Amino acid sequence: MAEEIAETKRIALSPLNLTWGEFPDRLIQLKFDELPTEDEIPNYYGTNEGYLNRGATYAFEYSNLTAYRFYQYNDLYRTNDRFWQPENVIEIRDFLDAEFQWDTRAREYFLE
């Protein structure tokens, strides 16, 4: 089965508060390029607990000239008080939203 794209829409994005040159520096400060995926963090999930299908999951792809990485975090607020990694993911999410207004743009796009 194939899916046909019937309509597309392009949106030009630019950071609102930073320059494109400053943008990657902020992501590096938040350790965007070092974060492990959640299941690699010792004791991140307690006994008989794990990925929640009903919770929001944040997935990231990162690449440069020498590396490619994919990682994800589910149910961020469950553990952000015990681990620095989900707290950084929350900050990354908030930073991206502040710079690009992801939530507002998504609502405009999908609710038109």
TORLUMTI-814624 format. One record per atom (N, C-alpha, C): z, y, x; residue in three letters; chain; residue number from 1; atom name. Coordinates in Angstrom, 3 decimals. Layout:
         Z         Y         X   aa  ch    i  at
         Z         Y         X  Ala   A  NUM  CA
...
//
This chain:
         Z         Y         X   aa  ch    i  at
     0.000    -1.176     0.847  Met   A    1   N
     0.000     0.000     0.000  Met   A    1  CA
     0.000     1.234     0.889  Met   A    1   C
    -0.829     2.202     0.571  Ala   A    2   N
    -0.913     3.441     1.322  Ala   A    2  CA
    -0.518     4.602     0.421  Ala   A    2   C
     0.008     5.605     1.041  Glu   A    3   N
     0.399     6.801     0.309  Glu   A    3  CA
    -0.524     7.935     0.722  Glu   A    3   C
    -1.016     8.675    -0.221  Glu   A    4   N
    -1.914     9.785     0.070  Glu   A    4  CA
    -1.168    11.097    -0.107  Glu   A    4   C
    -1.302    11.964     0.878  Ile   A    5   N
    -0.678    13.285     0.798  Ile   A    5  CA
    -1.628    14.189     0.036  Ile   A    5   C
    -1.192    14.667    -1.103  Ala   A    6   N
    -2.045    15.465    -1.973  Ala   A    6  CA
    -1.933    16.959    -1.687  Ala   A    6   C
    -0.807    17.384    -1.168  Glu   A    7   N
    -0.581    18.810    -0.968  Glu   A    7  CA
     0.322    19.009     0.241  Glu   A    7   C
     0.063    20.031     1.008  Thr   A    8   N
     0.925    20.368     2.138  Thr   A    8  CA
     1.269    21.847     2.083  Thr   A    8   C
     2.318    22.191     2.788  Lys   A    9   N
     2.741    23.584     2.854  Lys   A    9  CA
     3.319    23.813     4.247  Lys   A    9   C
     2.842    24.822     4.935  Arg   A   10   N
     3.342    25.152     6.269  Arg   A   10  CA
     4.289    26.337     6.176  Arg   A   10   C
     5.367    26.245     6.924  Ile   A   11   N
     6.340    27.326     6.980  Ile   A   11  CA
     6.560    27.660     8.450  Ile   A   11   C
     6.344    28.895     8.826  Ala   A   12   N
     6.575    29.331    10.203  Ala   A   12  CA
     8.072    29.544    10.399  Ala   A   12   C
     8.614    28.926    11.435  Leu   A   13   N
    10.043    29.047    11.707  Leu   A   13  CA
    10.282    29.797    13.011  Leu   A   13   C
    11.256    30.661    12.997  Ser   A   14   N
    11.743    31.346    14.189  Ser   A   14  CA
    13.243    31.480    14.039  Ser   A   14   C
    13.982    31.334    15.136  Pro   A   15   N
    15.435    31.530    15.036  Pro   A   15  CA
    15.755    32.943    14.562  Pro   A   15   C
    16.769    33.067    13.728  Leu   A   16   N
    17.132    34.373    13.185  Leu   A   16  CA
    17.984    35.210    14.137  Leu   A   16   C
    18.836    34.556    14.934  Asn   A   17   N
    19.797    35.289    15.755  Asn   A   17  CA
    19.561    35.168    17.251  Asn   A   17   C
    18.863    34.142    17.679  Leu   A   18   N
    18.624    33.903    19.099  Leu   A   18  CA
    17.132    33.971    19.397  Leu   A   18   C
    16.804    34.073    20.671  Thr   A   19   N
    15.407    33.950    21.075  Thr   A   19  CA
    15.113    32.469    21.264  Thr   A   19   C
    13.826    32.128    21.326  Trp   A   20   N
    13.475    30.725    21.580  Trp   A   20  CA
    14.013    30.273    22.932  Trp   A   20   C
    14.128    31.193    23.892  Gly   A   21   N
    14.677    30.847    25.203  Gly   A   21  CA
    16.165    30.529    25.155  Gly   A   21   C
    16.911    31.194    24.283  Glu   A   22   N
    18.356    30.969    24.152  Glu   A   22  CA
    18.671    29.737    23.304  Glu   A   22   C
    17.756    29.392    22.437  Phe   A   23   N
    17.980    28.321    21.466  Phe   A   23  CA
    18.362    26.979    22.117  Phe   A   23   C
    17.588    26.471    23.094  Pro   A   24   N
    17.981    25.189    23.691  Pro   A   24  CA
    19.308    25.250    24.445  Pro   A   24   C
    19.627    26.420    25.002  Asp   A   25   N
    20.905    26.560    25.714  Asp   A   25  CA
    22.079    26.309    24.770  Asp   A   25   C
    21.978    26.802    23.561  Arg   A   26   N
    23.057    26.589    22.578  Arg   A   26  CA
    23.163    25.110    22.218  Arg   A   26   C
    22.031    24.443    22.034  Leu   A   27   N
    22.066    23.003    21.740  Leu   A   27  CA
    22.680    22.213    22.893  Leu   A   27   C
    22.370    22.605    24.116  Ile   A   28   N
    22.940    21.917    25.280  Ile   A   28  CA
    24.450    22.159    25.348  Ile   A   28   C
    24.907    23.371    25.006  Gln   A   29   N
    26.353    23.644    24.952  Gln   A   29  CA
    27.041    22.698    23.970  Gln   A   29   C
    26.355    22.348    22.902  Leu   A   30   N
    26.916    21.450    21.883  Leu   A   30  CA
    26.674    19.977    22.226  Leu   A   30   C
    26.165    19.725    23.420  Lys   A   31   N
    25.933    18.378    23.945  Lys   A   31  CA
    24.942    17.577    23.089  Lys   A   31   C
    23.976    18.292    22.514  Phe   A   32   N
    22.942    17.676    21.689  Phe   A   32  CA
    22.233    16.541    22.430  Phe   A   32   C
    22.026    16.735    23.727  Asp   A   33   N
    21.296    15.757    24.522  Asp   A   33  CA
    22.180    14.633    25.064  Asp   A   33   C
    23.484    14.691    24.839  Glu   A   34   N
    24.412    13.677    25.360  Glu   A   34  CA
    25.086    12.839    24.278  Glu   A   34   C
    25.032    13.283    23.044  Leu   A   35   N
    25.758    12.590    21.983  Leu   A   35  CA
    25.304    11.138    21.845  Leu   A   35   C
    26.244    10.222    21.771  Pro   A   36   N
    25.877     8.830    21.480  Pro   A   36  CA
    25.710     8.659    19.974  Pro   A   36   C
    25.057     7.604    19.559  Thr   A   37   N
    25.044     7.315    18.138  Thr   A   37  CA
    26.439     6.825    17.758  Thr   A   37   C
    26.825     7.012    16.537  Glu   A   38   N
    28.213     6.771    16.122  Glu   A   38  CA
    28.724     5.362    16.400  Glu   A   38   C
    27.864     4.365    16.272  Asp   A   39   N
    28.354     2.993    16.458  Asp   A   39  CA
    28.610     2.645    17.924  Asp   A   39   C
    28.283     3.544    18.858  Glu   A   40   N
    28.586     3.334    20.277  Glu   A   40  CA
    29.927     3.939    20.682  Glu   A   40   C
    30.603     4.615    19.760  Ile   A   41   N
    31.883     5.263    20.069  Ile   A   41  CA
    33.003     4.272    19.784  Ile   A   41   C
    33.791     3.905    20.809  Pro   A   42   N
    34.892     2.960    20.592  Pro   A   42  CA
    35.864     3.454    19.527  Pro   A   42   C
    36.210     2.583    18.595  Asn   A   43   N
    37.171     2.843    17.518  Asn   A   43  CA
    36.734     3.924    16.535  Asn   A   43   C
    35.462     4.264    16.529  Tyr   A   44   N
    34.962     5.248    15.574  Tyr   A   44  CA
    35.114     4.722    14.151  Tyr   A   44   C
    34.784     3.449    13.996  Tyr   A   45   N
    34.988     2.789    12.702  Tyr   A   45  CA
    36.232     1.922    12.808  Tyr   A   45   C
    37.092     2.033    11.822  Gly   A   46   N
    38.292     1.209    11.793  Gly   A   46  CA
    37.971    -0.208    11.343  Gly   A   46   C
    38.969    -1.026    11.250  Thr   A   47   N
    38.824    -2.403    10.800  Thr   A   47  CA
    38.263    -2.432     9.384  Thr   A   47   C
    37.268    -3.262     9.167  Asn   A   48   N
    36.633    -3.442     7.849  Asn   A   48  CA
    36.072    -2.144     7.270  Asn   A   48   C
    35.658    -1.244     8.130  Glu   A   49   N
    35.058    -0.005     7.660  Glu   A   49  CA
    33.796     0.213     8.482  Glu   A   49   C
    32.861     0.931     7.932  Gly   A   50   N
    31.611     1.162     8.646  Gly   A   50  CA
    30.751     2.157     7.923  Gly   A   50   C
    29.476     2.054     8.143  Tyr   A   51   N
    28.493     2.962     7.577  Tyr   A   51  CA
    28.594     2.994     6.062  Tyr   A   51   C
    28.657     4.202     5.488  Leu   A   52   N
    28.754     4.367     4.037  Leu   A   52  CA
    27.401     4.775     3.472  Leu   A   52   C
    26.809     3.920     2.690  Asn   A   53   N
    25.506     4.245     2.109  Asn   A   53  CA
    25.560     5.445     1.184  Asn   A   53   C
    26.714     5.736     0.647  Arg   A   54   N
    26.817     6.844    -0.310  Arg   A   54  CA
    27.119     8.181     0.369  Arg   A   54   C
    27.319     8.175     1.672  Gly   A   55   N
    27.626     9.411     2.386  Gly   A   55  CA
    26.400    10.003     3.051  Gly   A   55   C
    26.439    11.307     3.319  Ala   A   56   N
    25.339    11.972     4.023  Ala   A   56  CA
    25.257    11.454     5.451  Ala   A   56   C
    24.039    11.230     5.906  Thr   A   57   N
    23.793    10.797     7.273  Thr   A   57  CA
    22.925    11.842     7.952  Thr   A   57   C
    23.302    12.216     9.163  Tyr   A   58   N
    22.548    13.180     9.951  Tyr   A   58  CA
    21.928    12.435    11.119  Tyr   A   58   C
    20.611    12.446    11.182  Ala   A   59   N
    19.881    11.737    12.226  Ala   A   59  CA
    19.168    12.755    13.112  Ala   A   59   C
    19.157    12.480    14.403  Phe   A   60   N
    18.555    13.380    15.382  Phe   A   60  CA
    17.616    12.606    16.285  Phe   A   60   C
    16.503    13.235    16.612  Glu   A   61   N
    15.603    12.722    17.636  Glu   A   61  CA
    15.567    13.770    18.735  Glu   A   61   C
    15.635    13.299    19.950  Tyr   A   62   N
    15.639    14.191    21.102  Tyr   A   62  CA
    14.668    13.643    22.126  Tyr   A   62   C
    13.833    14.502    22.676  Ser   A   63   N
    12.955    14.055    23.758  Ser   A   63  CA
    12.707    15.200    24.721  Ser   A   63   C
    12.474    14.819    25.950  Asn   A   64   N
    11.995    15.750    26.962  Asn   A   64  CA
    10.941    15.003    27.764  Asn   A   64   C
    10.579    15.484    28.921  Leu   A   65   N
     9.508    14.833    29.672  Leu   A   65  CA
     9.874    13.441    30.183  Leu   A   65   C
    11.170    13.139    30.264  Thr   A   66   N
    11.574    11.856    30.848  Thr   A   66  CA
    12.395    10.967    29.922  Thr   A   66   C
    12.757    11.454    28.737  Ala   A   67   N
    13.654    10.658    27.894  Ala   A   67  CA
    13.334    10.840    26.418  Ala   A   67   C
    13.674     9.814    25.660  Tyr   A   68   N
    13.613     9.878    24.198  Tyr   A   68  CA
    14.885     9.242    23.674  Tyr   A   68   C
    15.508     9.893    22.693  Arg   A   69   N
    16.723     9.343    22.092  Arg   A   69  CA
    16.718     9.570    20.591  Arg   A   69   C
    17.327     8.643    19.891  Phe   A   70   N
    17.577     8.766    18.456  Phe   A   70  CA
    19.043     8.435    18.254  Phe   A   70   C
    19.743     9.246    17.487  Tyr   A   71   N
    21.128     8.924    17.145  Tyr   A   71  CA
    21.437     9.478    15.766  Tyr   A   71   C
    22.501     8.924    15.167  Gln   A   72   N
    22.871     9.349    13.818  Gln   A   72  CA
    24.375     9.320    13.631  Gln   A   72   C
    24.809    10.114    12.637  Tyr   A   73   N
    26.219    10.166    12.253  Tyr   A   73  CA
    26.301    10.162    10.735  Tyr   A   73   C
    27.204     9.345    10.217  Asn   A   74   N
    27.394     9.191     8.785  Asn   A   74  CA
    28.806     9.634     8.429  Asn   A   74   C
    28.950    10.258     7.280  Asp   A   75   N
    30.269    10.628     6.758  Asp   A   75  CA
    31.076    11.411     7.803  Asp   A   75   C
    30.528    12.536     8.223  Leu   A   76   N
    31.074    13.319     9.339  Leu   A   76  CA
    32.537    13.696     9.205  Leu   A   76   C
    32.952    14.060     8.029  Tyr   A   77   N
    34.314    14.591     7.874  Tyr   A   77  CA
    35.382    13.512     7.858  Tyr   A   77   C
    34.974    12.260     7.841  Arg   A   78   N
    35.928    11.159     7.869  Arg   A   78  CA
    36.642    11.086     9.215  Arg   A   78   C
    35.959    11.467    10.291  Thr   A   79   N
    36.532    11.278    11.626  Thr   A   79  CA
    36.509    12.514    12.511  Thr   A   79   C
    36.057    13.651    11.997  Asn   A   80   N
    35.893    14.803    12.885  Asn   A   80  CA
    37.214    15.327    13.449  Asn   A   80   C
    38.339    14.953    12.871  Asp   A   81   N
    39.625    15.376    13.419  Asp   A   81  CA
    40.088    14.476    14.568  Asp   A   81   C
    39.451    13.307    14.754  Arg   A   82   N
    39.857    12.380    15.818  Arg   A   82  CA
    38.841    12.254    16.939  Arg   A   82   C
    37.607    12.668    16.707  Phe   A   83   N
    36.548    12.507    17.700  Phe   A   83  CA
    35.776    13.813    17.844  Phe   A   83   C
    35.448    14.181    19.083  Trp   A   84   N
    34.707    15.415    19.315  Trp   A   84  CA
    33.243    15.292    18.876  Trp   A   84   C
    32.680    14.085    18.880  Gln   A   85   N
    31.265    13.919    18.593  Gln   A   85  CA
    30.874    14.364    17.179  Gln   A   85   C
    31.560    13.904    16.122  Pro   A   86   N
    31.166    14.384    14.798  Pro   A   86  CA
    31.431    15.877    14.611  Pro   A   86   C
    32.439    16.400    15.290  Glu   A   87   N
    32.697    17.836    15.220  Glu   A   87  CA
    31.517    18.602    15.825  Glu   A   87   C
    30.961    18.098    16.927  Asn   A   88   N
    29.779    18.730    17.513  Asn   A   88  CA
    28.577    18.622    16.581  Asn   A   88   C
    28.435    17.498    15.893  Val   A   89   N
    27.330    17.335    14.948  Val   A   89  CA
    27.464    18.347    13.805  Val   A   89   C
    28.670    18.573    13.339  Ile   A   90   N
    28.901    19.592    12.305  Ile   A   90  CA
    28.489    20.963    12.825  Ile   A   90   C
    28.857    21.276    14.064  Glu   A   91   N
    28.480    22.563    14.651  Glu   A   91  CA
    26.976    22.673    14.837  Glu   A   91   C
    26.312    21.583    15.246  Ile   A   92   N
    24.852    21.585    15.392  Ile   A   92  CA
    24.195    21.821    14.039  Ile   A   92   C
    24.659    21.105    13.029  Arg   A   93   N
    24.110    21.271    11.676  Arg   A   93  CA
    24.269    22.710    11.198  Arg   A   93   C
    25.455    23.273    11.386  Asp   A   94   N
    25.714    24.649    10.947  Asp   A   94  CA
    24.883    25.650    11.754  Asp   A   94   C
    24.742    25.404    13.052  Phe   A   95   N
    23.928    26.266    13.910  Phe   A   95  CA
    22.468    26.259    13.460  Phe   A   95   C
    21.903    25.060    13.219  Leu   A   96   N
    20.511    24.964    12.772  Leu   A   96  CA
    20.313    25.644    11.420  Leu   A   96   C
    21.287    25.496    10.544  Asp   A   97   N
    21.177    26.142     9.240  Asp   A   97  CA
    21.239    27.667     9.379  Asp   A   97   C
    22.116    28.161    10.248  Ala   A   98   N
    22.224    29.607    10.447  Ala   A   98  CA
    20.942    30.178    11.055  Ala   A   98   C
    20.337    29.454    11.982  Glu   A   99   N
    19.130    29.951    12.650  Glu   A   99  CA
    17.868    29.796    11.808  Glu   A   99   C
    17.792    28.731    11.024  Phe   A  100   N
    16.552    28.430    10.300  Phe   A  100  CA
    16.703    28.343     8.783  Phe   A  100   C
    17.914    28.484     8.295  Gln   A  101   N
    18.189    28.420     6.857  Gln   A  101  CA
    17.595    27.146     6.234  Gln   A  101   C
    17.912    26.000     6.854  Trp   A  102   N
    17.373    24.710     6.388  Trp   A  102  CA
    17.643    24.481     4.913  Trp   A  102   C
    18.870    24.684     4.497  Asp   A  103   N
    19.237    24.376     3.115  Asp   A  103  CA
    18.466    25.258     2.135  Asp   A  103   C
    18.420    26.548     2.418  Thr   A  104   N
    17.699    27.477     1.544  Thr   A  104  CA
    16.214    27.136     1.489  Thr   A  104   C
    15.617    26.888     2.649  Arg   A  105   N
    14.183    26.565     2.699  Arg   A  105  CA
    13.878    25.248     1.989  Arg   A  105   C
    14.742    24.279     2.152  Ala   A  106   N
    14.521    22.985     1.477  Ala   A  106  CA
    14.580    23.163    -0.026  Ala   A  106   C
    15.538    23.917    -0.501  Arg   A  107   N
    15.637    24.143    -1.946  Arg   A  107  CA
    14.411    24.882    -2.474  Arg   A  107   C
    13.928    25.857    -1.723  Glu   A  108   N
    12.710    26.566    -2.141  Glu   A  108  CA
    11.528    25.626    -2.181  Glu   A  108   C
    11.415    24.781    -1.180  Tyr   A  109   N
    10.262    23.882    -1.067  Tyr   A  109  CA
    10.272    22.815    -2.152  Tyr   A  109   C
    11.424    22.177    -2.338  Phe   A  110   N
    11.478    21.040    -3.250  Phe   A  110  CA
    11.710    21.433    -4.702  Phe   A  110   C
    12.182    22.626    -4.949  Leu   A  111   N
    12.457    23.033    -6.318  Leu   A  111  CA
    11.404    23.967    -6.903  Leu   A  111   C
    10.330    24.196    -6.157  Glu   A  112   N
     9.258    25.055    -6.689  Glu   A  112  CA
     8.554    24.384    -7.832  Glu   A  112   C
//
